[in-house]
Amino acid sequence: SSDLSGKALCKQALLEQVKLPNQPQTPLIGMVSRLTGQKGFSFLIPALEEILKDDLQLVLLGAGEPGIADALEKISKSRANNFSFQQGYDNRLAHLIEAGSDLYLMPSLYEPCGLNQIYSLRYGTLPIVRAVGGLKDTVEDYDQKTGKGTGFVFQEPSSEDLTRCVRRALKNFHGQPKSFSQMVSSAMKKRFQWEEAGKEYLKLYRRALSSEAANNPRT
């Protein structure tokens, strides 16, 4: 987290692989997803036409429902200068997207846990997520007053709310580079390990046993 030169190299390699212009100062948004309704494509696809008008690049890797793939393919042809749709699944490319992007998009309708936002935090790629399930539990929304946060969170499953959140992230990237860098550092230091979860479970069990003993002294 104290030396992001490797991340810059990953970004350059990603742009070369997906054949987008090498513009290191332009924010790059990545997304790796199954192409299915759960992942928010019903409102993401309409939002893309608006989002892609902004100063950004976006790369999306995924496979799934043909209708979604066809819609993304159509957009990629009309927006070839700043949107790359890679159909299928490639584990190496998936990790390169996580590592090389500045922001990571995960606008799920529901997400019991989610792993990609956790990968993104480790890679220093700030997630843009909807406030559902494990996404809201693992990503701290940026607070403009304190400058704290590890990503950007939106509430409603709508194109409008998603677009506003993306633009909020872009504003931070362009206008507050120090704040953005601090968030990247905070994100990379986050840990979601079973060792820590296990300690919390032990505390919970001990409280339950203590309460049971207090209520039933004879046991």
C-alpha positions in Angstrom: 0.0 0.0 0.0 3.0 2.3 0.3 4.2 1.7 -3.2 1.6 1.6 -6.0 4.0 1.4 -8.9 3.1 -2.2 -9.5 -0.6 -1.2 -9.8 0.3 1.3 -12.5 2.0 -1.5 -14.5 -1.0 -3.8 -14.0 -3.2 -1.0 -15.4 -1.0 -0.6 -18.5 -1.0 -4.3 -19.1 -4.8 -4.5 -18.8 -5.4 -1.7 -21.2 -3.0 -3.3 -23.7 -4.7 -6.7 -23.4 -8.3 -5.3 -23.8 -7.2 -2.9 -26.6 -8.2 0.3 -24.9 -6.2 3.5 -25.3 -3.3 3.8 -22.8 -4.5 6.7 -20.7 -3.1 6.2 -17.2 -4.7 9.4 -15.9 -8.2 8.3 -17.0 -10.1 6.4 -14.3 -10.5 2.7 -15.3 -13.5 0.8 -13.9 -13.4 -3.0 -14.0 -16.2 -5.6 -13.6 -16.0 -9.4 -13.6 -19.4 -11.1 -13.4 -21.8 -13.7 -14.4 -24.2 -12.2 -16.9 -27.4 -12.8 -15.0 -30.2 -10.7 -13.5 -28.9 -11.1 -9.9 -25.8 -9.0 -10.8 -27.8 -5.9 -11.6 -27.7 -5.8 -15.4 -31.3 -4.8 -15.7 -30.3 -1.3 -14.5 -26.6 -1.4 -15.4 -27.1 -1.7 -19.1 -29.4 1.4 -19.4 -26.9 3.3 -17.2 -23.9 2.4 -19.3 -25.0 4.8 -22.1 -24.9 7.7 -19.7 -21.9 6.6 -17.7 -19.7 6.1 -20.8 -20.2 9.7 -21.7 -17.9 10.6 -18.8 -14.1 10.7 -18.8 -13.5 7.1 -17.9 -12.7 3.7 -19.3 -14.6 0.5 -18.5 -13.7 -3.2 -19.0 -16.2 -6.0 -18.3 -15.5 -9.7 -18.4 -18.3 -12.2 -18.1 -20.4 -15.0 -19.5 -24.0 -16.0 -19.1 -27.4 -15.0 -20.5 -27.2 -14.4 -24.3 -29.5 -11.4 -24.1 -27.2 -9.6 -21.7 -24.2 -10.5 -23.7 -25.7 -9.2 -26.9 -26.6 -5.9 -25.3 -23.1 -5.5 -24.0 -21.6 -6.4 -27.3 -23.7 -3.8 -29.0 -22.6 -1.1 -26.5 -18.9 -2.1 -26.9 -19.2 -1.5 -30.7 -20.6 2.0 -30.3 -18.2 2.9 -27.5 -15.1 1.1 -28.6 -12.9 4.0 -27.4 -13.7 3.6 -23.8 -15.6 0.3 -23.2 -14.3 -3.2 -23.7 -16.6 -6.2 -23.3 -14.7 -9.5 -23.0 -17.1 -12.4 -23.3 -16.3 -15.7 -21.5 -14.2 -16.4 -18.5 -10.4 -16.1 -18.1 -9.0 -16.4 -14.6 -5.8 -14.5 -15.4 -7.7 -11.7 -17.0 -10.1 -11.6 -14.1 -7.3 -11.0 -11.7 -5.7 -8.5 -14.0 -9.0 -6.5 -14.1 -9.0 -6.6 -10.3 -5.4 -5.5 -10.1 -5.3 -2.9 -12.9 -8.5 -1.1 -12.4 -8.9 2.0 -10.3 -12.5 1.2 -9.4 -14.5 -2.0 -9.4 -18.2 -2.2 -10.2 -20.6 -4.6 -8.4 -24.2 -3.4 -8.6 -25.9 -6.6 -7.4 -29.6 -6.9 -6.8 -28.6 -9.3 -3.9 -25.3 -10.7 -2.7 -25.2 -12.9 0.4 -21.4 -12.5 0.7 -19.5 -11.6 -2.4 -15.8 -12.2 -3.0 -14.9 -9.8 -5.8 -15.3 -6.7 -3.7 -12.9 -8.3 -1.1 -10.4 -9.1 -3.9 -10.7 -5.5 -5.1 -10.0 -4.1 -1.7 -6.8 -6.2 -1.4 -5.7 -5.0 -4.9 -6.3 -1.4 -4.0 -9.2 -1.1 -6.4 -12.0 0.8 -4.7 -15.4 -1.0 -5.1 -18.6 0.7 -6.3 -21.3 -1.5 -4.8 -25.0 -1.6 -3.9 -25.9 -1.6 -0.2 -26.9 -5.2 0.0 -25.8 -8.3 1.9 -22.1 -8.9 2.1 -21.3 -5.8 0.0 -22.5 -3.3 2.6 -20.8 -5.4 5.3 -17.3 -5.2 3.7 -17.2 -1.9 1.9 -17.2 1.4 3.9 -18.9 4.2 1.9 -16.7 7.3 1.3 -17.5 10.1 3.8 -16.7 13.5 2.3 -16.5 15.2 5.7 -14.0 12.8 7.2 -12.3 11.5 4.1 -12.7 8.0 5.3 -14.0 5.0 3.4 -12.9 2.1 1.3 -15.3 2.5 -1.6 -18.6 4.0 -2.8 -22.0 2.6 -2.0 -25.4 3.3 -3.5 -28.9 2.3 -2.3 -31.5 1.9 -5.0 -31.4 -0.7 -7.8 -31.8 2.0 -10.4 -29.8 3.4 -13.3 -30.1 6.9 -11.8 -28.7 5.9 -8.4 -25.9 3.8 -9.9 -24.9 6.7 -12.3 -24.8 9.2 -9.4 -22.6 6.8 -7.4 -20.2 6.3 -10.3 -19.9 10.1 -10.8 -19.3 10.6 -7.1 -16.4 8.1 -7.4 -15.1 9.9 -10.5 -15.3 13.3 -8.8 -13.2 11.9 -5.9 -10.7 10.4 -8.4 -10.3 13.6 -10.4 -10.7 16.2 -7.8 -9.3 14.7 -4.6 -6.3 12.5 -5.5 -4.9 12.6 -1.9 -8.2 11.4 -0.5 -8.5 8.7 -3.2 -5.0 7.5 -2.4 -5.7 7.4 1.3 -8.8 5.3 0.6 -6.7 2.9 -1.5 -4.3 2.5 1.4 -7.1 1.8 3.8 -8.7 -0.7 1.4 -5.5 -2.7 1.0 -5.1 -3.0 4.8 -8.6 -4.5 5.2 -8.6 -8.2 6.2 -11.6 -10.6 6.3 -10.0 -13.8 7.7 -11.5 -16.7 9.4 -9.2 -16.2 12.3 -10.9 -12.9 13.2 -14.3 -14.3 12.5 -13.6 -17.2 14.7 -12.7 -14.9 17.6 -16.0 -13.1 17.2 -17.9 -16.4 17.2 -16.2 -17.4 20.4 -17.2 -14.1 22.0 -20.8 -14.8 20.9 -20.9 -18.3 22.3 -19.4 -17.3 25.6 -21.9 -14.5 26.0 -24.7 -17.0 25.2 -23.3 -19.6 27.8 -22.9 -16.8 30.4 -26.4 -15.7 29.9 -27.8 -19.2 30.1 -25.9 -19.9 33.3 -27.2 -16.7 34.8 -30.8 -17.5 34.0 -30.5 -21.2 35.1 -28.1 -21.4 38.1 -28.7 -25.1 38.6 -27.2 -25.9 35.2 
